[in-house]
Amino acid sequence: MIEMRKETRDLLEKYKTVWALNHASQVMRWDLETYMPLEGVSARGTSLSEVSLLAQKFTLELRPEIDALARAKDLTDQERGMVRVLSRRLDYYSKVPSDLISRIQKATTEARVAWRQARSKSDFNFFKPHLENLLELKKEEGARLAEGGDAYDALLDQSEEGLTSSIIDQIFSKLIPSLKQLLAKVSSDSIFTGKHELEEAKYDISAMAKLNSDILSVLDMPQNRFRMDISAHPFTTGFDIDDVRITTRYEGIDFKASMYSTIHESGHAIYELQISKELALTPLARGASSGFHESQSRFWENVVGRSKEFIQLIEPYIKRHLAFTSKHDTDSLYRYVNVVRPSKIRVDADELTYNFHIALRYKIERQLFEGKAEVSEVPQLWDDTLEEYLGIRPNNDAEGCLQDIHWSHGGFASFPNYTVGNVIAGMCHERISKELEFRELIQQKKIKEIKEWLGRNIHQYGSTYSPKELQQKVFGKLYDPTPLLEYLRFKFTG
Ligand code: MG
């Protein structure tokens, strides 16, 4: 984009206001989650919603410039990407009336409070009317977007461009039976199953912070463009290619939770940090999609971070900062970070059982959207499906259908992105292993070469390409769960 045509210059000049408003709300949101005193929440909420209305207004005003660029000849990939990304936003606003958007916003604000109350009392009935209301509103939103097509698919496309329920059905029809077999095999020997002593070990938070900071150095995170803070629910936010933030968490027990939050979020951050600087201040300066983003965080967390080679690499740091690990050798540490155990809670799930949790939520969402199940049946449906998949039953609603915050945010059709992320992480592993001596590079602490490969093949493009275009470009295929299964098979059964 060195020589920009007039249409592109005009569009980007006008887009700068939208960019700045988004930048401002990201800073406000980051502050809200990290440093803001509790009572600041009401003023911050008002401010955020005013800024987002402004961003919406200025986005809608981009219409003539977007149309002018779309009409121009011989668009570059980047120009096509800008038209695509911005047209999707305009399309949303033109199909979904602002009255519906504000009804959804109001309903989610109330639902969040009700969900918290319901979860603390472990009683679905507190949440039920809110879920019913939100479901109706989201069905309406989906129907508006679908224009006669499938409402759920329309919502899926909003959260992951181009994703449909038929793609997800294909993924799960392959993944679920194979994972069941694999899980049975892994459970029959005792290498990865059974409790590990370190799961109960308490740690000192300041010592753990030093370990996390050493891990950031191993991952070669740039000091002047990146920082890490603390929040209850870890997240990543890229204010700009040169200012990317992550957070991590400290529970004081079972240190792998904090360690892998740090590595997971670093994976998201590496993506944002390696977007081409040419794309700064454009609508393309973010990851291709949430599924692609999740693939990168999972790749670093699981494929790299939970490998034997990575454990060998960071073992000296673990031992230096957490003295209670001294009697555990590499094998023991490796087993500790890879314990396989069917769990009721999604966020605690290991690599082998995680996707069952997503299949369960997807199954329930589909039934709700197709009118095959009522909201009142959700707790029963949840418990039965978990038992079918993993052979365990929640003891109460808090451990079951109330565990995740997503539905209270109106987040239907967004869980499948996590499995899409795992599938794409598997595809990355297959491809990178063909081109690099991947495991040796980890062993030799040449993390930079792995980062460069991902930067060259995926990260640099930002959202220039749609998730499907990018998969075709990098892997020559779409949503293939086989590499993920092969990776898991090799790892857990040799
Ligand atoms: Mg993530």
Boltz pocket constraint, residues with backbone or C-beta under 6 A from the ligand:
constraints:
  - pocket:
      binder: B
      contacts: [[A, 264], [A, 268], [A, 293], [A, 294], [A, 297]]
      max_distance: 6.0
